[in-house]
Amino acid sequence: DNLQKRYQYFRTWDQTNGWTETKTKGTRPFDRNYGCITQAYNGTKLILFGGIIPGKYLDDIYIFDIATATWTQGKGVGAKNARYGAVGAVTNDLFVAWGGRNRDGEVTSNLVLIYNMKTNVWQKRYTPFRSPKSKGLGTSAHLPSTQASKSRL
């Protein structure tokens, strides 16, 4: 049954070998449409969230470890927050998703979902990362210099 087909292979490209397929391990996600996928940890992991399959809006999240070709299923966010067409980003250990449409077809842009990849918990609040050495800004914040902001490109 095509609905039950799961991501069995991960395809990679390099100039020497062209396209190669690696069989994946772990709990594989269902094939889906309009899922959100983004990278984490300097491209060593891929995060897949939500999407839609015929008759069902998905609330699931999967983390794919590229080095080991292993899928790990995280804790779902719950049916009332299932969505398709969301966008997402990762900051430190947090996957953040927003937008998309819910099971009623409504745009969900005002509800941000935050998943802690280390603790496998959906959080209600975003807490910015603060470096022990920083005074207010996390280490990932970069502010333009005065010269750069005044220059014309």
Disulfide bonds with the S-S distance in Angstrom:
none
